[in-house]
Amino acid sequence: MKTIIYHNNRCSKSREGLCILEDLGADVEIRDYLLVPPTYEELDGLLKLLKAKPLDIIRQKEEIFIEKYAGKTRTRKQWIQAMMKYPILIERPIVVRGDQAIVGRPPILIKELLDKK
């Protein structure tokens, strides 16, 4: 079964998560979401798989968040649009396998996801 990782190579936790997937022999599709930002539909689908709200996967310590969004109220649609515009805001890594997804923090959660199937 294909496993998708929303990956940022500059992030140590994302690199660690990718190593776990490779060490476990997973069939991995790497999504460099900074180069090719996810679509609205893709982010909406990820949130549903994660059973999360947009703010649950937004990196609230990122400078762009602090400058533009801290303390502001937005709709679900507006938060998703913010992640599309500034994909650096998306928490990483996000790993999807079948109909399940997790935020791989801590990275051991990735192993647990693969162990489920």
Stockholm file with secondary structure:
# STOCKHOLM 1.0

chainA/1-117         MKTIIYHNNRCSKSREGLCILEDLGADVEIRDYLLVPPTYEELDGLLKLLKAKPLDIIRQKEEIFIEKYAGKTRTRKQWIQAMMKYPILIERPIVVRGDQAIVGRPPILIKELLDKK
#=GR chainA/1-117 SS CEEEEEECTTCHHHHHHHHHHHHTTCEEEEEETTTSCCCHHHHHHHHHHHTCCGGGGBCTTSHHHHHHTTTCCCCHHHHHHHHHHCGGGBCSCEEEETTEEEECSSTHHHHHHHHTC
#=GC SS_cons         CEEEEEECTTCHHHHHHHHHHHHTTCEEEEEETTTSCCCHHHHHHHHHHHTCCGGGGBCTTSHHHHHHTTTCCCCHHHHHHHHHHCGGGBCSCEEEETTEEEECSSTHHHHHHHHTC
//
